[in-house]
Amino acid sequence: MAEPRQAAAIPPEEPFGQLVAANQCALNRYIAALVPNRADADEVLQETNLAVWQNADRFLPGSNFPGVPL
């Protein structure tokens, strides 16, 4: 199995961090619609956020952030 990527060292106040924070509610609602068990949905959200931060170096400013697949 491949080693997990390290999360990017981007401060939350930077544009990427602001986009992540601004989209948390929508992401949470989307996951909750797919995963009815709240504890499982919280785990999926946590894993999703980890993947987002591990791939932060691939972010292109001005791109469609919510529409970018991981």
Secondary structure, 3 states (H helix, E strand, C coil): CCCCCCCCCCCCCCHHHHHHHHCHHHHHHHHHHHCCCHHHHHHHHHHHHHHHHHCHHHCCCCCCHHHCCC
